[in-house]
């Protein structure tokens, strides 16, 4: 499922970059709808994950609540970090997508630490 979500998120980002570069009017018209596709895929991935695990109602409710809180926390943290980076002195080659990928990778490693380190 992680591969499914990563593939969709990568494809959406690629489409977003191409549309922004070649047709700025269409990019401005679509606005927030392209990134929402990625969020919808993560919700679909969560529901497919729960279906595969065959959770009962209470387990599904707890897992869904935890997943929602996790997605919310990740989005809020990423938005806060990106807002602070607007006022930072970032090298020119890293501006935009480069720094976003670095931040996302570091946040991913931080969230993975919640599951513990297993060697």
SULRA-V468427 format. One line per field, one symbol per residue. ss: DSSP state (a for helix, b for strand, c for the rest). phi: phi as a letter, one per 40 degrees, with the letter a starting at -180 (. if undefined). psi: psi as a letter, one per 40 degrees, with the letter a starting at -180 (. if undefined). A space follows every 50 residues. Layout:
ss=???
phi=???
psi=???
//
This chain:
ss=caaaaaaaaaaaaaaaaaaaaacaaaaaaaccaaaaaaaaaaaaaaaaaa aaacccaaaaaaaaaaaaaaaaaaaaaaaaaaaaaccccccaaaccaaaa aaaaaaaaaaaaaaacccc
phi=.cccccccccccccccccccccbcccccccfccccccccccccccccccc cccfccccccccccccccccccccccccccccccccbcccddcccgcccc cccccccccccccccgcbb
psi=ddddddddddddddddddddddgdddddddbedddddddddddddddddd ddefiaddddddddddddddddddddddddddddedeighiddeibdddd ddddddddddddedeihh.
//
